[in-house]
């Protein structure tokens, strides 16, 4: 199960790196509990809007992918974007 968590973390990192202008500044940190997994996504201040997208569509798409992966783990997933 921990391997799937690591894969999800790498997927979120890869997606964010493809979206932003400063891919070297993308970092993720995962916090796990028994029923919840929280992924903190850190990007440069200038790139926050690119990760969120128009009307939040991009971040909602990322959250949908996380939810699908989280269902395999039987966990609720949360994505937090941090500057």
N, C-alpha and C positions, 0 to 999 in steps of 0.2 A: 504494500500500500504506500509506503514511503517513496518508492520508485515512481509511482504515478504522480505523487505530489511534486517531486523534482521535475518530472516531465512537464507538468502544468506550469511550474515556475519558469522553465526554459521557454515554453511556448509564449507566455505573456511577455517575457523579455524580448524575444525575437519579433513579435508583432509590434511592440513599442519601438524597437530600434528601426524597423522599417518605416515607421510613421514620422519620426522626428528628424530634425536637422542635426542634432548632436547625439548620435547613438552611443557614444562612449560614456555619456552621463546617465544612461538608463540603468537603474538598479531595482531589484525586487527583493523583498523580504517576506517570508511566509511565517504566519503564526497559526499553529494547529491546536485545536482542542478536540474533545471527543465528538462534537457534532458540528463544529464550525471551522472553516479555514479562511483566514484573512490574508490577502496578498496586498502588501504595500508596494505601489509602483512609484518610484522616484524618477522624475525627468527634470531637465533644465526648465527654469521659469518660463523661458520663451517658447517652450515646446508643449506646455500644458494644454493649450487650446487645440493643438494638433491631435493630441491623444483623446481629448473629449469630443472633438468634431462638432459639426453644425447640429445644434439642438440635442447634443449628447448622443448622436447616433453611433459614433465610433466606439465610445466607451460602453454603450449598451450592447453592441455586437460582441465586444470582448467579454463582457459579463455573461452573455448568453453562452459563449464557448466555455467559460469557467463553470457555469451552471451544469452544462452537459457533462463535463469531466467530474464535477463534484457529485453528480448523481451516481457515478460509478463507485465513488468512495463513500456514498451515503452521508455526505456532509453538505451543509449550507455554505456557499462560497460568497465572499465579499471582496470587492476590489476597491481599494482606496488609492487615490492619486495624491501624491505628496510632492510639493515643490522642493 
